[in-house]
Amino acid sequence: MPAPNLHIRVAPVADIPSVLLYEILRLRVEVFVVEQRAAYPEIDGRDIEPGALLLWASDDDGVLGTARLLHDQDGVARIGRVATAPRGRGAGIGAALMRRALELRGEGPTVLDAQEHLAGWYGRFGFTVSGPAFVEDDIPHVPMRRER
């Protein structure tokens, strides 16, 4: 269970104070680019699309986790950029962010591209593998979908 002083927040990029946005983006870069050694354009332009929302979990010491909720061109909701800071891992922060993203997604299906070793974890939220595995940035992934 997340710590009692943990707060889950949601906002479009334009409504996030600059220092907080910096902290959120820094966490994503630290996890995906540095820790996982995936040199790719982390800031990909999708954060500022109409309807895009950033979610973040923070405590008194700063941002502990983040996720992103988008709507693809076909109208399907897409969850991505789910990351937890090392000091917050194992405390249910990623799960709390996923539950909140699923509450916000609207009607219809939701998709995500899971790192293959996390497919079971995303399965806890009703996602199932929906296509063949693929490699992105030298990391095996699987597409996943949730219908409800």
C-alpha positions, -999 to +999 in steps of 0.1 A: +000+000+000+013+035-008+024+057+021-003+078+037+014+111+027+014+100-009-006+122-033-018+113-068-022+143-090-034+147-126-031+176-150-023+186-186+013+198-191+002+234-194-012+234-159+018+219-142+042+244-126+076+243-144+097+230-115+073+202-109+071+193-146+109+193-147+109+168-118+083+145-136+103+146-168+136+141-150+122+109-134+111+096-168+146+102-182+163+087-152+142+055-154+138+050-192+169+066-207+196+062-179+186+032-158+173+011-188+199+025-212+173+033-239+186+063-258+154+075-274+134+108-276+117+106-242+101+140-247+082+129-279+056+157-283+027+135-271+026+151-237+012+183-252-014+167-274-050+178-268-065+157-240-031+143-228-028+141-190+002+135-169-003+117-136+023+118-108+026+105-073+045+126-048+052+128-011+068+155+010+102+147-006+091+150-043+079+130-072+079+092-067+061+080-098+045+091-130+023+079-159+008+094-190-027+091-204-032+098-241-059+092-267-046+078-300-060+090-333-085+062-334-099+074-300-085+045-280-070+055-247-033+048-243-014+045-210+024+049-210+055+062-194+046+044-161+077+048-140+085+047-103+116+062-086+139+037-069+130+050-035+093+044-041+095+009-057+076-019-040+052+006-023+022+002-047+029+036-064+028+022-099-005+004-091-020+035-077-011+055-108-025+027-131-058+026-111-062+064-114-053+064-152-080+037-157-105+058-138-098+088-161-096+070-195-132+072-204-153+046-222-139+020-246-107+001-248-073+011-234-039+000-248-003+001-237+030-013-248+044-032-218+079-043-213+076-080-217+086-089-182+058-066-168+030-082-189+018-101-158+018-070-137-003-051-163-025-082-164-036-074-128-054-044-143-073-064-169-048-060-198-041-090-221-014-094-247-030-083-280-003-090-306+032-103-312+062-093-291+085-066-305+118-050-295+119-013-288+152+003-277+167-032-272+139-040-247+114-067-254+078-054-254+043-067-259+012-048-270-016-051-245-053-042-245-081-038-220-116-038-234-136-025-205 
